[in-house]
Every structure is written in structure tokens, then in C-alpha cells.
Amino acid sequence: MTVQAHLESLQKKHGALEEELHSLMASPSRDDREVAECKRRKLRIKDEIERLKSSVH
């Protein structure tokens, strides 16, 4: 997998987690631990995206 393809894959995952997070936050019976875990996964992916972008340039 090329760096660009990997980057695009990570960006799609990040977007999917963003949608999941919005869905979790909109739920009246949301689980705060689940929200926190989703935020952690999203942040890890964001960090990986930034790392890849900086290594390409």
C-alpha cells in the first residue's frame, strides 16, 4: 500500500469515527466510556495522519 493510499484509508476511518461519535453523543442513553474510547481511537488516527503527512513532505 502506498503512503497516499494509507493516508486516504486513515482519513476515511477518521470520518467514520467522527460520524460514530456524533451518533453516540446524540443518544440519550450514551455510555461515557464508549464516547471516550471513540475519541481516543479518533485521536490516534489523527496523530497517524499527521505523522504520515509530515513524513511525505
Sequence and secondary structure as in RCSB ss.txt:
>XXXX:A:sequence
MTVQAHLESLQKKHGALEEELHSLMASPSRDDREVAECKRRKLRIKDEIERLKSSVH
>XXXX:A:secstr
  HHHHHHHHHHHHHHHHHHHHHHHH TT  HHHHHHHHHHHHHHHHHHHHHHHHH 
